[in-house]
Amino acid sequence: MTVQSEAPECMFAFVVIAARRARQLMAGAPPMVAPRSHKPTRIAVEELESGVLEYQLPEEPVIEEKDGKRKKD
């Protein structure tokens, strides 16, 4: 897995990463940007869009078909 800092293109990944960061902020983690809002979800999105948040996405699994060929899913 590689560590990334730019916002993911996949909207599902974007939402999952922002939600995890929002939970960290609600638990008391300091913001990494000068927040324009006091809401943890807004701050998490700002951090993700500005590129200061580092995260890892899992590799795409390789699935073997019955005939022994490999394909990426």
Summary of the structure (lengths in Angstrom):
residues: 73
radius of gyration: 16.2
end to end distance: 16.8
largest distance: 55.1
contacts: 149
relative contact order: 0.22
helix: 37%
strand: 14%
